[in-house]
Amino acid sequence: MSRVHDALRRAEQGGQLGLSSPPAASPVGTLAPDPVSLQGLLDQIEEMRWDPSEEGHLIDAEKPNQAPTEEFRSLRTRLNHLQGIQPLHTLVVTSASPAEGKTFTAANLAVVQSHLHQNLTLLCDFDFRRPTLHNLFKMERSPGLTDYLLGKASLSEVIRRVAGTNLFVAPAGSAVLNPLELLNLKEVRVLMERLPTLFNWVILDTPPLLFAADANLLATMCDGTLLVVRLSQTTIDSVTRAIQGMSHNNVIGVVANGASRSELYSKYSYYQSYYYGEKEESEMEPEAVAAAADTSASGEQPPAQS
């Protein structure tokens, strides 16, 4: 058994992991602070300015007339509808294979959720193997979630708030040798249970299902899983194997990523010219790809990808 698990077992045997007791020191660092009491956490969180990387293609609230924004709003509406009929606050965003758009989807979904009044949204980088969210938001990777789980940082030090918004971001943190071992700590499950007491949405960016067991494990701790597929790239076989390999199949929807700009913008050209005028429409620059969701649990049909 690893040193992390050895330390955890010794602390449990010594009665030092109780909810009211402080964690004990160990050879691998202090165990994660108990997240049961989150009172006052929001007031302690440091703010950062909105200055995303251009390569991230993040939605800009000041450019609401862009077609990709409408697609993510559609996804937001479907998820919020599901939240009204079933417990749904913690959401794993993953894909079968790399380069299918899971981080792009997770980040932009969190952004559009945060646009709603008092809709506090936390975006977490649980891809400890190849984290990228800190690059998208131009923030430091550490302290982050791995530092919190190893007891090297408090939760308030790990989370940052985008100034003037409802969006909070928790980067991955320092590199670790065995991410899956860290995710097996009971503190992760407790954290997923407690964070919804503060945030209406907790969105997790995770590694691909077929390349690591991390997303599979995290899905057992969360209310739902959103699977991202890339048009003309993701195969039916890879999606089938990914879902069949899940220990707890709570996939609530599929996001189709990678629609061409011409296909996407043709759906909105009439309405954009009506609401924003021909001049604004001609000035728009397509940012990236689109996302459309089939939230199967709601019984709705996905929007057509023409």
C-alpha positions in Angstrom: 0.0 0.0 0.0 1.2 3.5 -0.8 2.6 6.0 1.7 -0.5 8.1 1.3 -2.8 5.2 2.2 -0.5 4.1 5.0 -0.7 7.6 6.5 -4.5 7.7 6.1 -4.9 4.4 7.8 -2.6 5.4 10.7 -4.6 8.6 11.2 -7.9 6.7 11.2 -6.6 4.2 13.8 -5.5 7.1 16.0 -9.0 8.7 15.8 -7.6 11.8 14.1 -10.0 12.0 11.2 -13.1 12.9 13.1 -15.2 15.8 11.8 -14.3 18.0 14.7 -10.6 17.2 15.1 -7.8 18.7 13.1 -5.9 16.3 10.8 -2.6 14.8 12.0 0.7 15.3 10.3 2.1 12.4 8.3 5.3 11.6 6.3 3.5 12.7 3.1 2.1 16.0 4.5 -0.9 16.9 6.5 -4.1 15.2 5.5 -6.7 17.4 3.8 -8.6 19.8 6.0 -12.1 18.7 6.8 -14.5 20.5 4.5 -17.6 20.0 6.6 -17.8 23.7 7.7 -17.7 26.0 4.7 -19.1 29.0 6.6 -17.4 32.2 5.5 -15.4 30.5 2.7 -16.6 32.8 0.0 -15.4 35.9 1.9 -11.9 34.4 2.1 -11.5 33.6 -1.6 -9.1 35.8 -3.6 -10.4 37.5 -6.7 -8.8 37.5 -10.2 -9.7 39.6 -13.2 -11.3 38.2 -16.3 -8.5 37.9 -18.8 -8.9 34.5 -20.5 -6.5 33.1 -23.1 -7.5 33.6 -26.7 -6.7 30.0 -27.5 -9.3 28.9 -25.0 -12.2 30.3 -27.0 -14.1 31.1 -23.8 -17.5 32.8 -24.1 -17.5 36.6 -23.5 -20.5 37.9 -21.7 -20.1 41.2 -23.7 -20.6 39.4 -27.0 -23.9 37.6 -26.5 -24.7 37.4 -30.3 -22.1 34.8 -31.1 -23.6 31.4 -32.2 -21.5 29.2 -29.9 -22.9 31.2 -26.9 -26.4 30.2 -27.9 -25.4 26.5 -28.1 -24.1 26.6 -24.6 -27.1 28.5 -23.4 -29.2 25.7 -24.9 -27.1 23.2 -23.0 -27.4 25.2 -19.8 -31.2 25.3 -20.2 -31.5 21.6 -20.5 -29.3 20.9 -17.5 -31.1 23.5 -15.4 -34.4 21.8 -16.3 -33.0 18.5 -15.2 -31.8 20.1 -12.0 -35.4 21.0 -11.3 -36.6 17.4 -11.4 -33.7 15.5 -9.9 -30.7 16.2 -7.6 -28.0 17.6 -10.0 -25.3 19.9 -8.7 -22.0 18.1 -9.2 -21.2 17.3 -12.9 -18.3 15.4 -14.4 -17.4 16.5 -17.9 -15.4 13.9 -19.8 -14.9 12.2 -23.2 -13.9 8.8 -24.5 -10.6 9.9 -25.9 -8.3 13.0 -25.8 -8.8 16.1 -28.1 -12.6 15.8 -28.2 -13.4 19.1 -26.5 -14.1 18.2 -22.9 -12.2 21.1 -21.3 -13.6 23.5 -23.8 -17.1 22.3 -22.9 -16.6 22.3 -19.2 -15.1 25.8 -19.1 -17.8 27.4 -21.3 -20.6 25.6 -19.6 -19.4 27.0 -16.3 -19.1 30.5 -17.8 -22.7 30.5 -19.1 -24.0 29.1 -15.8 -22.3 31.9 -14.0 -24.1 34.5 -16.1 -27.4 33.7 -14.4 -28.2 35.8 -11.3 -26.9 34.3 -8.1 -26.0 31.1 -9.8 -22.7 30.5 -8.1 -20.6 28.1 -10.2 -17.4 26.3 -9.4 -15.2 25.0 -12.2 -12.7 22.4 -11.0 -9.7 21.0 -12.8 -9.6 17.3 -11.8 -7.5 16.4 -14.7 -4.4 16.0 -12.6 -2.6 14.2 -15.5 -2.8 17.0 -18.1 -4.4 20.1 -16.5 -5.1 23.0 -18.7 -7.8 25.2 -17.0 -5.1 27.4 -15.4 -3.8 28.2 -18.8 -7.3 29.1 -20.1 -7.8 31.6 -17.2 -4.2 32.8 -17.1 -3.8 31.8 -13.4 -1.2 29.9 -11.4 -1.6 26.1 -11.4 -0.7 25.9 -7.7 -2.0 26.1 -5.0 -4.8 23.8 -6.4 -6.8 20.8 -5.7 -3.9 18.4 -5.2 -2.3 20.8 -2.7 -5.6 20.9 -0.8 -6.0 17.1 -0.8 -2.4 16.7 0.5 -3.0 19.3 3.2 -0.6 21.8 1.8 -3.3 24.5 1.2 -6.7 25.5 2.5 -9.8 25.4 0.4 -10.0 29.2 0.3 -6.4 29.3 -1.1 -7.3 26.8 -3.8 -10.4 28.5 -5.2 -10.3 31.9 -7.1 -13.2 34.0 -8.0 -13.5 35.9 -11.3 -14.0 39.5 -10.1 -17.6 40.7 -10.4 -19.0 37.4 -11.5 -20.5 34.2 -10.1 -17.7 32.1 -11.6 -15.2 30.4 -9.3 -12.2 28.3 -10.5 -10.1 25.7 -8.8 -6.9 24.7 -10.7 -5.4 21.3 -10.5 -2.5 22.1 -8.3 1.0 20.6 -8.0 1.9 17.6 -10.1 1.4 14.2 -8.3 2.9 10.8 -9.2 -0.4 8.8 -8.8 -3.5 10.9 -9.4 -5.9 8.0 -9.0 -4.5 7.2 -5.6 -5.1 10.7 -4.5 -8.7 10.7 -5.8 -9.4 7.6 -3.7 -9.0 9.6 -0.5 -12.3 9.9 1.3 -11.8 13.7 1.5 -12.6 13.8 -2.3 -16.0 12.3 -1.7 -16.7 14.5 1.3 -15.7 17.5 -0.7 -18.2 16.6 -3.5 -20.9 16.2 -0.9 -20.2 19.6 0.8 -19.4 21.9 -2.1 -23.1 22.0 -3.3 -24.0 23.7 0.0 -22.2 26.8 -1.4 -22.3 26.4 -5.2 -25.4 25.6 -7.3 -23.1 24.0 -9.9 -19.8 22.2 -9.4 -18.4 21.3 -12.8 -15.4 18.9 -13.0 -13.0 18.7 -16.0 -11.6 15.2 -15.9 -9.3 12.9 -18.0 -10.8 10.8 -20.9 -12.6 7.6 -19.8 -10.6 5.2 -22.0 -7.1 6.6 -21.0 -7.5 6.8 -17.2 -9.8 5.6 -14.4 -10.1 9.0 -12.8 -13.3 10.1 -14.5 -14.9 6.8 -13.8 -14.1 7.1 -10.1 -15.2 10.8 -9.9 -18.5 9.9 -11.7 -19.4 7.6 -8.7 -19.1 10.7 -6.4 -21.1 13.1 -8.6 -24.7 13.6 -9.6 -24.2 13.2 -13.3 -21.8 12.8 -16.2 -21.7 14.8 -19.4 -20.0 12.9 -22.3 -18.3 15.0 -25.0 -17.9 13.6 -28.5 -16.3 15.2 -31.5 -18.1 15.1 -34.8 -16.3 13.2 -37.6 -13.7 12.0 -35.0 -15.3 10.1 -32.1 -16.3 6.5 -33.0 -19.3 4.6 -31.8 -17.0 1.9 -30.6 -15.0 4.2 -28.4 -18.2 5.7 -26.8 -19.7 2.2 -26.3 -16.5 1.0 -24.6 -16.3 4.2 -22.5 -19.8 3.9 -21.1 -19.6 0.1 -20.6 -16.5 0.6 -18.6 -18.1 3.0 -16.1 -18.7 1.6 -12.6 -21.7 3.9 -12.2 -23.4 4.9 -15.4 -24.9 8.3 -14.7 -24.4 9.8 -18.1 -27.2 12.4 -18.4 -26.3 13.8 -21.8 -24.0 13.9 -24.8 -22.4 17.1 -26.2 -21.7 17.0 -29.9 -18.6 19.2 -30.5 -16.9 20.3 -33.7 -19.8 21.6 -35.9 -18.4 23.7 -38.7 -18.7 27.5 -38.4 -20.8 27.8 -41.6 -23.3 25.1 -40.4 -23.6 26.7 -37.0 -24.0 30.3 -38.0 -26.6 29.6 -40.7 -29.0 28.6 -37.9 -28.7 32.0 -36.3 -28.1 34.4 -39.2 -31.8 35.5 -39.5 -32.3 36.1 -35.8 -29.0 37.8 -35.3 -29.7 40.3 -38.1 -33.1 41.0 -36.6 -31.9 41.6 -33.1 -28.5 43.0 -33.6 -28.7 44.6 -37.0 -26.7 43.9 -40.1 -23.7 45.9 -39.0 -23.1 44.0 -35.8 -23.7 40.7 -37.6 -21.0 41.5 -40.2 -18.6 42.3 -37.4 -19.0 39.0 -35.6 -16.1 36.6 -35.7 -16.8 32.9 -35.0 -14.7 31.9 -32.1 -14.6 28.1 -32.2 -16.7 25.1 -32.5 -20.3 24.6 -31.2 -21.8 22.4 -28.6 -25.3 20.9 -28.6 -26.6 18.5 -26.0 -28.9 15.6 -25.9 -29.9 15.4 -22.2 -31.4 12.0 -22.5 -32.8 11.9 -19.0 -35.2 14.7 -19.8 -36.7 12.9 -22.8 -35.9 15.8 -25.1 -34.5 15.5 -28.6 -31.1 17.0 -29.4 -31.0 20.0 -31.6 -30.3 19.1 -35.2 -26.7 19.3 -36.5 -27.4 20.2 -40.1 
